[in-house]
Amino acid sequence: MAGEPPARLDSREACPLIRRVFAELDVPLMAEEQAEWVLGSEVARRILAGENRDDWEDHVWRILQPLPNDARLALNSYDDDPEPFLGYVREYLERAEEQLTRW
């Protein structure tokens, strides 16, 4: 809804409206932690699908946060040897799916 015609609402104005719509529809909102796992899963799937690094690199921080520091080192070597980083991405996706099935 934010920025869409005809209202041209920004997110500050649209968020209360969206919350009210969900409440009226009796649809529960995601907790922030749950949303982070969902968004991180999307990034992980894009990486594993072979998308161009330029398309996901600005969002990779979402999956690096819960991973060990070695994942960052593997990301630095991604262009020369992507497999170690892809292993961490698979690990993240497994953890995300475990987390999301608990909600």
TIPAMI-273563 format. One record per atom (N, C-alpha, C): x, z, y; residue number from 0; residue in three letters; atom name. Coordinates in nm, 3 decimals. Last residue first. Layout:
<nodes>
NODE       xx       zz       yy  num  residu  atome
NODE        X        Z        Y  NUM     ALA     CA
...
</nodes>
This chain:
<nodes>
NODE       xx       zz       yy  num  residu  atome
NODE    0.644    1.468   -2.199  102     TRP      N
NODE    0.541    1.487   -2.096  102     TRP     CA
NODE    0.408    1.435   -2.143  102     TRP      C
NODE    0.813    1.401   -2.405  101     ARG      N
NODE    0.775    1.542   -2.394  101     ARG     CA
NODE    0.664    1.564   -2.291  101     ARG      C
NODE    0.882    1.143   -2.371  100     THR      N
NODE    0.783    1.169   -2.476  100     THR     CA
NODE    0.738    1.316   -2.473  100     THR      C
NODE    1.082    1.161   -2.179   99     LEU      N
NODE    0.951    1.110   -2.140   99     LEU     CA
NODE    0.844    1.133   -2.246   99     LEU      C
NODE    1.304    1.255   -2.324   98     GLN      N
NODE    1.248    1.334   -2.213   98     GLN     CA
NODE    1.104    1.290   -2.184   98     GLN      C
NODE    1.346    1.042   -2.501   97     GLU      N
NODE    1.318    1.177   -2.552   97     GLU     CA
NODE    1.251    1.261   -2.444   97     GLU      C
NODE    1.402    0.840   -2.317   96     GLU      N
NODE    1.284    0.827   -2.402   96     GLU     CA
NODE    1.246    0.961   -2.463   96     GLU      C
NODE    1.640    0.942   -2.210   95     ALA      N
NODE    1.522    0.923   -2.125   95     ALA     CA
NODE    1.396    0.914   -2.208   95     ALA      C
NODE    1.810    0.932   -2.431   94     ARG      N
NODE    1.776    1.061   -2.371   94     ARG     CA
NODE    1.652    1.051   -2.285   94     ARG      C
NODE    1.819    0.652   -2.465   93     GLU      N
NODE    1.769    0.738   -2.573   93     GLU     CA
NODE    1.726    0.874   -2.517   93     GLU      C
NODE    1.934    0.579   -2.221   92     LEU      N
NODE    1.800    0.533   -2.254   92     LEU     CA
NODE    1.740    0.616   -2.366   92     LEU      C
NODE    2.190    0.697   -2.241   91     TYR      N
NODE    2.097    0.739   -2.137   91     TYR     CA
NODE    1.954    0.702   -2.175   91     TYR      C
NODE    2.293    0.546   -2.454   90     GLU      N
NODE    2.279    0.692   -2.467   90     GLU     CA
NODE    2.178    0.744   -2.364   90     GLU      C
NODE    2.301    0.295   -2.332   89     ARG      N
NODE    2.214    0.316   -2.450   89     ARG     CA
NODE    2.188    0.465   -2.471   89     ARG      C
NODE    2.493    0.354   -2.140   88     VAL      N
NODE    2.360    0.314   -2.097   88     VAL     CA
NODE    2.261    0.333   -2.212   88     VAL      C
NODE    2.716    0.403   -2.299   87     TYR      N
NODE    2.660    0.512   -2.219   87     TYR     CA
NODE    2.519    0.480   -2.172   87     TYR      C
NODE    2.746    0.141   -2.398   86     GLY      N
NODE    2.722    0.252   -2.490   86     GLY     CA
NODE    2.663    0.372   -2.417   86     GLY      C
NODE    2.809    0.006   -2.166   85     LEU      N
NODE    2.680   -0.023   -2.231   85     LEU     CA
NODE    2.645    0.084   -2.333   85     LEU      C
NODE    3.068    0.103   -2.128   84     PHE      N
NODE    2.963    0.142   -2.035   84     PHE     CA
NODE    2.825    0.117   -2.097   84     PHE      C
NODE    3.200   -0.020   -2.351   83     PRO      N
NODE    3.196    0.126   -2.335   83     PRO     CA
NODE    3.085    0.172   -2.240   83     PRO      C
NODE    3.145   -0.308   -2.299   82     GLU      N
NODE    3.086   -0.233   -2.411   82     GLU     CA
NODE    3.090   -0.081   -2.397   82     GLU      C
NODE    3.276   -0.449   -2.095   81     PRO      N
NODE    3.147   -0.387   -2.068   81     PRO     CA
NODE    3.096   -0.293   -2.177   81     PRO      C
NODE    3.569   -0.491   -1.974   80     ASP      N
NODE    3.521   -0.452   -2.106   80     ASP     CA
NODE    3.388   -0.378   -2.090   80     ASP      C
NODE    3.594   -0.592   -1.713   79     ASP      N
NODE    3.694   -0.627   -1.814   79     ASP     CA
NODE    3.645   -0.600   -1.956   79     ASP      C
NODE    3.371   -0.487   -1.580   78     ASP      N
NODE    3.399   -0.631   -1.572   78     ASP     CA
NODE    3.499   -0.677   -1.678   78     ASP      C
NODE    3.387   -0.207   -1.633   77     TYR      N
NODE    3.279   -0.290   -1.686   77     TYR     CA
NODE    3.313   -0.438   -1.687   77     TYR      C
NODE    3.546   -0.009   -1.543   76     SER      N
NODE    3.609   -0.109   -1.631   76     SER     CA
NODE    3.509   -0.211   -1.683   76     SER      C
NODE    3.372    0.153   -1.406   75     ASN      N
NODE    3.483    0.093   -1.332   75     ASN     CA
NODE    3.552   -0.017   -1.411   75     ASN      C
NODE    3.217    0.244   -1.618   74     LEU      N
NODE    3.159    0.151   -1.522   74     LEU     CA
NODE    3.268    0.080   -1.442   74     LEU      C
NODE    3.397    0.421   -1.736   73     ALA      N
NODE    3.357    0.301   -1.811   73     ALA     CA
NODE    3.294    0.198   -1.718   73     ALA      C
NODE    3.401    0.614   -1.537   72     LEU      N
NODE    3.524    0.540   -1.568   72     LEU     CA
NODE    3.492    0.411   -1.643   72     LEU      C
NODE    3.139    0.700   -1.563   71     ARG      N
NODE    3.182    0.640   -1.436   71     ARG     CA
NODE    3.310    0.560   -1.456   71     ARG      C
NODE    3.148    0.810   -1.815   70     ALA      N
NODE    3.061    0.694   -1.792   70     ALA     CA
NODE    3.099    0.624   -1.662   70     ALA      C
NODE    3.305    1.033   -1.792   69     ASP      N
NODE    3.363    0.916   -1.857   69     ASP     CA
NODE    3.278    0.791   -1.837   69     ASP      C
NODE    3.134    1.229   -1.697   68     ASN      N
NODE    3.219    1.157   -1.601   68     ASN     CA
NODE    3.283    1.033   -1.661   68     ASN      C
NODE    2.819    1.197   -1.879   67     PRO      N
NODE    2.951    1.255   -1.854   67     PRO     CA
NODE    3.033    1.169   -1.756   67     PRO      C
NODE    2.494    1.165   -1.715   66     LEU      N
NODE    2.596    1.124   -1.812   66     LEU     CA
NODE    2.730    1.190   -1.780   66     LEU      C
NODE    2.308    1.214   -1.518   65     PRO      N
NODE    2.309    1.302   -1.635   65     PRO     CA
NODE    2.417    1.270   -1.739   65     PRO      C
NODE    2.399    1.013   -1.318   64     GLN      N
NODE    2.387    1.156   -1.291   64     GLN     CA
NODE    2.389    1.243   -1.416   64     GLN      C
NODE    2.380    0.747   -1.398   63     LEU      N
NODE    2.510    0.814   -1.406   63     LEU     CA
NODE    2.498    0.965   -1.390   63     LEU      C
NODE    2.131    0.650   -1.348   62     ILE      N
NODE    2.164    0.680   -1.488   62     ILE     CA
NODE    2.298    0.751   -1.500   62     ILE      C
NODE    2.127    0.629   -1.072   61     ARG      N
NODE    2.018    0.700   -1.140   61     ARG     CA
NODE    2.054    0.736   -1.284   61     ARG      C
NODE    2.336    0.465   -1.000   60     TRP      N
NODE    2.353    0.609   -0.982   60     TRP     CA
NODE    2.245    0.688   -1.054   60     TRP      C
NODE    2.249    0.206   -1.015   59     VAL      N
NODE    2.311    0.262   -1.135   59     VAL     CA
NODE    2.332    0.413   -1.123   59     VAL      C
NODE    2.159    0.066   -0.802   58     HIS      N
NODE    2.065    0.161   -0.862   58     HIS     CA
NODE    2.126    0.237   -0.980   58     HIS      C
NODE    2.341   -0.121   -0.725   57     ASP      N
NODE    2.296   -0.026   -0.623   57     ASP     CA
NODE    2.205    0.083   -0.679   57     ASP      C
NODE    2.361   -0.278   -0.963   56     GLU      N
NODE    2.469   -0.186   -0.924   56     GLU     CA
NODE    2.427   -0.085   -0.818   56     GLU      C
NODE    2.176   -0.469   -1.033   55     TRP      N
NODE    2.151   -0.330   -1.071   55     TRP     CA
NODE    2.253   -0.230   -1.016   55     TRP      C
NODE    2.255   -0.716   -0.935   54     ASP      N
NODE    2.113   -0.683   -0.932   54     ASP     CA
NODE    2.084   -0.537   -0.966   54     ASP      C
NODE    2.524   -0.743   -0.984   53     ASP      N
NODE    2.481   -0.733   -0.845   53     ASP     CA
NODE    2.335   -0.690   -0.832   53     ASP      C
NODE    2.525   -0.789   -1.261   52     ARG      N
NODE    2.566   -0.659   -1.208   52     ARG     CA
NODE    2.522   -0.639   -1.063   52     ARG      C
NODE    2.250   -0.958   -1.401   51     ASN      N
NODE    2.371   -0.965   -1.321   51     ASN     CA
NODE    2.400   -0.828   -1.258   51     ASN      C
NODE    2.118   -0.837   -1.711   50     GLU      N
NODE    2.103   -0.880   -1.573   50     GLU     CA
NODE    2.238   -0.876   -1.501   50     GLU      C
NODE    2.111   -0.764   -1.977   49     GLY      N
NODE    2.213   -0.858   -1.933   49     GLY     CA
NODE    2.196   -0.909   -1.792   49     GLY      C
NODE    1.957   -0.569   -2.072   48     ALA      N
NODE    1.902   -0.704   -2.083   48     ALA     CA
NODE    1.999   -0.809   -2.034   48     ALA      C
NODE    2.094   -0.343   -1.997   47     LEU      N
NODE    2.103   -0.385   -2.138   47     LEU     CA
NODE    2.046   -0.524   -2.161   47     LEU      C
NODE    2.014   -0.336   -1.727   46     ILE      N
NODE    2.156   -0.351   -1.763   46     ILE     CA
NODE    2.168   -0.405   -1.904   46     ILE      C
NODE    1.740   -0.297   -1.755   45     ARG      N
NODE    1.790   -0.416   -1.684   45     ARG     CA
NODE    1.936   -0.442   -1.720   45     ARG      C
NODE    1.733   -0.049   -1.881   44     ARG      N
NODE    1.681   -0.168   -1.951   44     ARG     CA
NODE    1.731   -0.297   -1.886   44     ARG      C
NODE    1.839    0.112   -1.676   43     ALA      N
NODE    1.909    0.098   -1.804   43     ALA     CA
NODE    1.863   -0.026   -1.879   43     ALA      C
NODE    1.635    0.090   -1.485   42     VAL      N
NODE    1.771    0.043   -1.454   42     VAL     CA
NODE    1.847    0.018   -1.583   42     VAL      C
NODE    1.426    0.212   -1.626   41     GLU      N
NODE    1.414    0.074   -1.582   41     GLU     CA
NODE    1.550    0.013   -1.550   41     GLU      C
NODE    1.527    0.469   -1.654   40     SER      N
NODE    1.504    0.386   -1.774   40     SER     CA
NODE    1.492    0.239   -1.738   40     SER      C
NODE    1.521    0.558   -1.391   39     GLY      N
NODE    1.649    0.539   -1.457   39     GLY     CA
NODE    1.636    0.451   -1.581   39     GLY      C
NODE    1.242    0.577   -1.358   38     LEU      N
NODE    1.319    0.481   -1.278   38     LEU     CA
NODE    1.456    0.454   -1.339   38     LEU      C
NODE    1.190    0.781   -1.549   37     VAL      N
NODE    1.123    0.650   -1.557   37     VAL     CA
NODE    1.204    0.545   -1.482   37     VAL      C
NODE    1.347    0.993   -1.454   36     TRP      N
NODE    1.374    0.938   -1.587   36     TRP     CA
NODE    1.310    0.801   -1.604   36     TRP      C
NODE    1.222    1.032   -1.203   35     GLU      N
NODE    1.364    0.995   -1.210   35     GLU     CA
NODE    1.399    0.935   -1.346   35     GLU      C
NODE    0.967    1.113   -1.282   34     ALA      N
NODE    0.983    0.986   -1.212   34     ALA     CA
NODE    1.128    0.938   -1.216   34     ALA      C
NODE    1.030    1.364   -1.388   33     GLN      N
NODE    0.975    1.260   -1.475   33     GLN     CA
NODE    0.993    1.122   -1.411   33     GLN      C
NODE    1.110    1.496   -1.155   32     GLU      N
NODE    1.204    1.478   -1.267   32     GLU     CA
NODE    1.157    1.367   -1.361   32     GLU      C
NODE    0.871    1.496   -1.006   31     GLU      N
NODE    0.989    1.423   -0.957   31     GLU     CA
NODE    1.089    1.397   -1.069   31     GLU      C
NODE    0.580    1.433   -1.205   30     ALA      N
NODE    0.674    1.525   -1.145   30     ALA     CA
NODE    0.797    1.445   -1.103   30     ALA      C
NODE    0.317    1.206   -1.133   29     MET      N
NODE    0.439    1.241   -1.207   29     MET     CA
NODE    0.516    1.346   -1.131   29     MET      C
NODE   -0.024    1.303   -1.089   28     LEU      N
NODE    0.100    1.246   -1.037   28     LEU     CA
NODE    0.216    1.289   -1.126   28     LEU      C
NODE   -0.317    1.230   -1.283   27     PRO      N
NODE   -0.210    1.322   -1.242   27     PRO     CA
NODE   -0.088    1.246   -1.190   27     PRO      C
NODE   -0.619    1.118   -1.176   26     VAL      N
NODE   -0.495    1.069   -1.237   26     VAL     CA
NODE   -0.382    1.162   -1.190   26     VAL      C
NODE   -0.876    1.133   -1.067   25     ASP      N
NODE   -0.832    1.234   -1.164   25     ASP     CA
NODE   -0.712    1.186   -1.245   25     ASP      C
NODE   -0.941    0.984   -0.856   24     LEU      N
NODE   -0.952    0.918   -0.987   24     LEU     CA
NODE   -0.914    1.011   -1.101   24     LEU      C
NODE   -0.881    1.161   -0.657   23     GLU      N
NODE   -1.021    1.122   -0.675   23     GLU     CA
NODE   -1.043    1.054   -0.809   23     GLU      C
NODE   -0.602    1.166   -0.688   22     ALA      N
NODE   -0.680    1.288   -0.709   22     ALA     CA
NODE   -0.827    1.254   -0.736   22     ALA      C
NODE   -0.535    0.903   -0.617   21     PHE      N
NODE   -0.508    0.951   -0.753   21     PHE     CA
NODE   -0.589    1.077   -0.784   21     PHE      C
NODE   -0.620    0.909   -0.348   20     VAL      N
NODE   -0.679    0.815   -0.442   20     VAL     CA
NODE   -0.658    0.862   -0.585   20     VAL      C
NODE   -0.448    1.107   -0.245   19     ARG      N
NODE   -0.593    1.130   -0.245   19     ARG     CA
NODE   -0.663    1.036   -0.343   19     ARG      C
NODE   -0.199    0.981   -0.276   18     ARG      N
NODE   -0.225    1.109   -0.345   18     ARG     CA
NODE   -0.376    1.135   -0.353   18     ARG      C
NODE   -0.241    0.768   -0.102   17     ILE      N
NODE   -0.221    0.742   -0.245   17     ILE     CA
NODE   -0.248    0.868   -0.325   17     ILE      C
NODE   -0.255    0.905    0.141   16     LEU      N
NODE   -0.369    0.826    0.094   16     LEU     CA
NODE   -0.360    0.800   -0.056   16     LEU      C
NODE   -0.001    1.021    0.162   15     PRO      N
NODE   -0.120    1.106    0.151   15     PRO     CA
NODE   -0.243    1.031    0.101   15     PRO      C
NODE    0.156    0.772    0.166   14     CYS      N
NODE    0.166    0.871    0.058   14     CYS     CA
NODE    0.046    0.964    0.050   14     CYS      C
NODE    0.119    0.626    0.404   13     ALA      N
NODE    0.052    0.583    0.281   13     ALA     CA
NODE    0.052    0.690    0.173   13     ALA      C
NODE    0.273    0.740    0.603   12     GLU      N
NODE    0.128    0.735    0.621   12     GLU     CA
NODE    0.056    0.705    0.489   12     GLU      C
NODE    0.526    0.712    0.497   11     ARG      N
NODE    0.485    0.843    0.548   11     ARG     CA
NODE    0.333    0.849    0.562   11     ARG      C
NODE    0.548    0.439    0.446   10     SER      N
NODE    0.533    0.531    0.333   10     SER     CA
NODE    0.487    0.670    0.378   10     SER      C
NODE    0.331    0.269    0.682    9     ASP      N
NODE    0.462    0.301    0.626    9     ASP     CA
NODE    0.442    0.407    0.519    9     ASP      C
NODE    0.080    0.017    0.676    8     LEU      N
NODE    0.118    0.157    0.671    8     LEU     CA
NODE    0.263    0.171    0.627    8     LEU      C
NODE   -0.072   -0.217    0.734    7     ARG      N
NODE    0.070   -0.206    0.770    7     ARG     CA
NODE    0.114   -0.060    0.778    7     ARG      C
NODE   -0.340   -0.298    0.689    6     ALA      N
NODE   -0.311   -0.169    0.753    6     ALA     CA
NODE   -0.168   -0.157    0.803    6     ALA      C
NODE   -0.403   -0.526    0.545    5     PRO      N
NODE   -0.409   -0.533    0.690    5     PRO     CA
NODE   -0.361   -0.405    0.760    5     PRO      C
NODE   -0.062   -0.578    0.440    4     PRO      N
NODE   -0.170   -0.605    0.533    4     PRO     CA
NODE   -0.303   -0.557    0.473    4     PRO      C
NODE    0.168   -0.317    0.354    3     GLU      N
NODE    0.083   -0.429    0.313    3     GLU     CA
NODE   -0.027   -0.452    0.417    3     GLU      C
NODE    0.314   -0.091    0.407    2     GLY      N
NODE    0.361   -0.218    0.460    2     GLY     CA
NODE    0.276   -0.338    0.425    2     GLY      C
NODE    0.201    0.068    0.120    1     ALA      N
NODE    0.285    0.077    0.238    1     ALA     CA
NODE    0.333   -0.060    0.281    1     ALA      C
NODE    0.082    0.000   -0.119    0     MET      N
NODE    0.000    0.000    0.000    0     MET     CA
NODE    0.087    0.000    0.126    0     MET      C
</nodes>
